[in-house]
C-alpha cells in the first residue's frame, strides 16, 4: 500500500487541480451541508498512489 497526503499532491497547472478547492473538499464540510460533489474527467492513481486527473 502507498500512503498519500494532500501535502504531497502535485498541483502542476496542466493537471487542472485547484489547491483551494481540494483543501475545501478535504474538510468534509460539503457532507454536513448535504451538498453534492461532481468530479469530471479521467481519474486514477499513478505509480506512487497519488490521485490524478488528465
Order of alpha helices (4+ residues) and beta strands (2+ residues): alpha-alpha-beta-beta
